[in-house]
Amino acid sequence: MTAVQSSGGNSPRRVLFASLIGTTIEFFDFYIYATAAVLVFPTLFFPAGDPTSSMLQSLATFALAFFARPLGSALFGHFGDRIGRKATLVAALLTMGLSTVVIGLLPTYAQVGVAAPLLLALCRFGQGLGLGGEWGGAVLLATENAPPGKRAWYGMFPQLGAPIGFIGSSGIFLILSGVLSDAQFFAWGWRIPFLASAVLVLVGLWVRLSISETPVFQKALDHETRVRLPMASVIRDHRRALVLGTVIALATFVLFYLMTVFTLTWGTTALGYSRSEFLVLQLVGIVFFGLTIPFSARYADRHGRRRTLLWVSAAIAVFGLVLAPLLQAGTAGVLTTLIVGLALMGYTYGPLGTILSELYPTAVRYTGSSLSFNLAGIFGASLAPYIATWLARNHGLEFVGYYLSVAALLSFAAMWATRETRDMDFAGSDGR
């Protein structure tokens, strides 16, 4: 890979912080919805009746954002590949942030009836639209500024936004659960995390506006190598990369949302844990998620992306086979499940953004990498909590593990069919 210096004077520290702060905010916003979808929304935004039915309806609105994310990929990816990474990242952050703040102001079902879940769904759609454009741009901001031999290391900084955002979201719900009564929490306390995100968005915007365009994209501008319709180009000329990239990311999404949304649902219902007890267990697991991301990035820079993701996918498939007995082995088993599952999540997530961006040339890299990531979100994450809950209640917990193992084997096969991308010239006009 050829080193390219930023003409805009982006320092490594500024670039990495800007890529990290944005995804941290975006994932904080996304996860507070995921947590509330289990703990709050079934009670406040859907008709009283069967608790399982209300939970499944709430999880359906959770899934909605994943279907909006590919639209965000197409919309923001178009402008990211045509106009630039910086301006597009600012717009994506605003879209996500405003949608989240509005959720904190919504009336409940008891106040406005059926309009409440409809407004909630609309805001959730806005969250998905913004995150669909945020993730790819943040990864490119990091990787397109990376020096030789450190592209996976730079590319893991936006990935760190996921565990940091999750720790922030779970932490604030845990604090609120500790200082407020249940009546206070359900009356107004649940709104605080959504409204507090406004402060984080302002910080993110300030940082994003202080950076320059990436040198790789600037080179594409100078050589006039942009394409008129990036989405059409991806579908027409890069179908193989699109399919392989989507399936490579499949297991990552299934694993994460089983370890977070499904386990929270199962733990606070079938296993009898309180909200606070299970959030503490999840937070321990998330720490291991965050710790393993840098290790996997270092390994991927040294030994290659293909080798890294092949062995991690195989390990996830094996983990799926022991998921059910572990979850049924008391608190020690639950904690082991969360630590092992989320540590594996870190190992697969660290180099994921880098390899998806390396599958595409500069002219369509924003659109292509975002689309692969967010299509994997539809197939691997949007319905994962719903499917897992249905499988567990109708066929037994072991089928949730089989579901994860099948997803991991599919990702293994896609990674096997992909060439190693570690040594490609990222700054070349053709992306190879």
N, C-alpha and C positions, 0 to 999 in steps of 0.2 A: 504494500500500500504506500502511496506517495503522500508525504506530509504536506499539508496545506495550511498556511497561516491565515488567520482571520484578518481581512482587510479592515474590518470594523473595530478591531482592537478588543475582541472578547477574551478576557482572561479565563483560564481553566476554572478558577474558583467561581467566577460569576456565571459561567455557562452551567456548571454542575449544580449550583444552587438554584438557578432559574429553572432547570429541568426538574429538579427535586421538589421545589416548593409548589409548582403548579400541580404535579400529579399527587402530592400529599393533600392539597386542598380538594382536588377532584375526587380522590378516593375517600377522603373524610366525608365529603358530602354524600357520596354513593353509599358508604357503609352505614351512615346514620339512618339512611332510609332502610337498608337491609335489616338493621337491628330493630327499628320501629315497626317494620313489616311483620315481625314476629311478636314483639312485646306490646305494641300500642294499637296499630291500625286495625287488627281484627275486631277489637272492642269498640273503637271510636268511629270508624269510617264505614262499617258494614252493619246490616240489620242484625239485631240480636236473634239468636236461634242456636243452631248446631255449631259448637265451637270449632269442630274440624272443618265445616263448610266455610266459616268466616276466615279461618286460617288459610285455606286453599285459595279463597278469593283474594286475600291480601297478598299471598305469594304470586298470584297471577299479575297483580299490578307491579310487583317486584320484577317479574319477567319482562314486562312491557319495555323497559328501558333497553334491554338487550336487542329488541327488534328495532329500536330507534337508532342504536349505535351505528349500524351500517349506513343508515341515511346520513348520520353525522360524518361518517368516513367519506361519503361521496361529496357532501356539501363542503365541509372544511378541507377535505383533501384536494378538491378542485382548486380552491383559492390558495392552499398551501403549496401546491405544485405550480400554480400560475403566477401568484403575486409574491409569495414568500412565507417562510415558516413563522417569523416573528408576529406579523399582523394577525395571522390566522390563529395563533395560540392565544392571543389576547381576546379575540372574539369567542373562541371556544370556552375560555375560562369565564367570561361574562355570562354566556348562555347557561352553563352549569350552575354558576353561583346564584343567579337570579331565580332559577327554577327551585333551588334548594331553600332560599329565603322565603319564597312565597308559600312553600309547604308549611313552614312554621306559622303562617298567618291564616291557614285555611279553616273554615268552619267545619264542625263535625256532622255526622249523620243525624244526631239528635237535634241539631240546629237547622239544617237545610235539607235533610233527607237524601234522596238519591243523587243530588247534585254534589254531595261531598266526595263519594268515591270517583265520580267523573272528573272533578277538579284535581283530585289526587293523581288520577291516571294521567291527566294532561301535564301536570308538573313532573311526574316521573318520566314521561316521554321527553320533556325538555332536558332532564338530567342525562338521559341516554344520548340525546343529540349532541350535547356539549362534550360528554366524555368520549363519544365517537370521534370527535375531532381533536381532543386534547392529547390522548395517549400517543398517537403516531407522531405528532409534532414535537412532543417533549423528547421522545426517543431520538428523533432526527436532530434536534437541537444539540443533544449530547454526542451522538455518534458522528455527525458531520463536522464536529469540532475536534474529534479525537486524534491524538498523535499516533504514529505507527505502533502497532502491537498492543494498543490499549483500547480498541474499539468496544470490546465486551465490557471492559472495566468502566468506561464512560457510559455505555448503554445501560448499565445496571443502576445508575443513580435515579433516573425516573422510576425504575422498578421499585426502589426503596420507598417511594411514596405510598405504595400499597400497605406494607406493614405499619408504617408510621401513621398513615391515615386511619388504619383500623384500630391501632392502639389509642389514638385520639378519640375516635368515635365510641369505642367500647369503654374507655376510661371515663368519658363525660357521662355516659349513661350509668356507669357504676357509681360515680360520685353522686349523681342525682338520686339514684335509688337509695343511697345511704343517708342523705340529708333531708329527703322529702318523704312524706307518707305516701302510700299508694294513691290516696285521694288527691293529694297535691300533684303527684307525678302525672296522673291521667287528666287532671283538670287543666294544667298549664305547664308543668315541668318538662314534658316531652318536647315542647316547642323550643326550648332554649338552645339545643344543639343546632337546629336548623337556622335560627336567627343569628347565632354566634358566627356562623360561616361567613357572614357579610364582612366581618373584620378580616378574616383570613383571605377572602377574595381581594380586598383592597391591598393587602400586603403582596399578594401574588401579582397583581397588576403592576404595582410599582416596580417589582423586580423584573418582570417581563419587558416592560417599556424601556428598561435601562440597557438592554442588550442589542447587539447588531445582528444583521442577517448572517446565516451560517456561510462559511467560505465555500463549501461545496455547491450550495444553491447559487451563490453569487457567481461562481464559475459557469454554471448552467445559464445564468442570465447573460453573462458576457459572451458566451458562445452561441446564444440563441437556440438552445437545444430543448426548450420547453415544447410540450405538445398542446394542441388546442383543447382537447377533451381528455383529461387524464383517466377518468373512469372508463371511457370507451376503449382507450388504449390498453388498460389493464385487462379488460374482458376479452379484447380481440387478440392481443399479442402476448399476454402473460397469464393465460389460463392455468397452465401447469403450476406456476409459482403460487397462484391464488389458491388452488385446491390443496396443494401440499402444505402451504403455510397455515391454512385454516385447520387442517387435520393435525398438524404438528402441535398447535396450541390447544387442541381439544381436551386432552387429559389435564392440562393445567387448570382450565376453567372448572371441569367437573370436580377435581380434587379440592380446589379452594372453596367452592360453594357447598360441598358436602361437609367440609371441616368447619365452616362458619355458620351459614344459615340453617342447613339441615341439622347439624349437631345441636345448635341452640334450640331449635324446635323440639327435637327428640329429647334433649336433656331436660327441658323445662316442662315436658308433658309426660312422656312414657317413663323417664328415669326419675322424675320427682325432684329435680334440683330447683332451687329458687333462681330467680333472674340474676341476682348478685353472685350467687355461688358459681353458676356456670360461666358468667362473664369473666370471673377471675381465672377459671381454668383455661378459657380461650385466650386470655391475655398471655398466659405462660406459653402456650403454643405459638402465639404470634411472635413472641420474642425470638423463638427458634427460626421462624420464617424469615425475620429480618436478618438474623446472624448468618444464615446460609446463603443469602443472595450474593454477598461479596465473594465468598469462597467459590461459588459456581462460576462467577464471572472471571476470576483469576484462572480457574481450571480451563474455562473455555478459551481464553486468550493463549494459554500455554499448550493445550492439547487439542483444541478444535471444538467447534459448536456441535458437530455431528456426534462425536464420541461422547460428549457430555450429556446430550439429550437422549441418546440411545440407552445409556445405562440407567439414567433417572427414570425413563419411561418403563423400563423393565422392573425397576424397584417399585414403582407405583402399582404395577400389575400384581406383584406379589403382595403388597400391602393390602390391596383390595380383598385378597383371600382371607386375611386375618382380621379385617375390620370388624365384623360382627362379634366374634368372641371377645375381642378387646373391649368394645363398647359395653358389653354385658358383664365385665369383670370388676365392677365397682369403681370407686373414684380413681384408684390407681390405674385401672384399665382405660378409663375415659381420658385421664391425663396423658397416658402413654399414646393413645390414639391421636390426640391433638398435637403432641410434640412431634411424633414421627411423621404424621401426615403433613403438618405445616413445615417441618424441616425439608421434606421432599418437595413441597411446594416452592420453597426458596431455591432449591437446586434447579428446578425446572424453569422458574420464573426469571432468575438472574440473567441468563443469556438469551431469553426468548425474544425480547425486543430487538436485540442486535441481529439475530439470524433472520427475523422477519424483514427487517429493513435491508439486509444484504441480499434478499431474494429479488429485489427490484432495482432498475436503473434510476438515476437521479430524477429524471423527468416525471416519473410516476411513483416515486418512492413513498411520498406522504400518503397518497391515495391507496396504493397497493398494500403497504404494511398495515395501515389502519383498517382496511377492509378485511384482510386475513384475520387480524386480531379480533375484530368485532363480529365477523361471521362465526368464528369459533365461540364467541360469547353467546350467540343464539343457540348453536347446537350443543355447546358444552356447559353453559351456565344458566341461561334464562329459565330453563325448565328443570334444572338439576334438583333444586329443593323440592319442587312439586313431584317430580318422578320418584325421588328417593322416599318422600313421605308416603306416597301411594304404594310403592313396592314394600316398604317396611310394614305398613298396616295390613296389606293384603296377601303378601307372600313371605314375609319374614325379613329380618334385618340382614341376613346373609346375602339376599338379592341386591341390596344396596352396594355391598362389596363387589359382587359380580359386575354390576353396572360400571363401577370405577375401573375394574380390571379390563373390561372390554374397551373402554375409552383409552386406557393406557396402551393397549396393544395396537389400536388404530394409530395412535400418535407414533409409536415405535415403527410401524410399517411406513408411515409417511416420512419419518426422519431417515429411515434406511434408504428410501428412494431419492433422497436429496444429497447433492454433492457438498463437500466441505467448502465453506465460504470465508474462512478466516483470513486468507491471503489475497482476496480480491481487492482490486484498486477501487476504493470507494469514491475517489475524487474524479475518476474518469467520466467523460461525458456520456458513455454508454452504460455506466454503472458496473462495469466488469473489470 
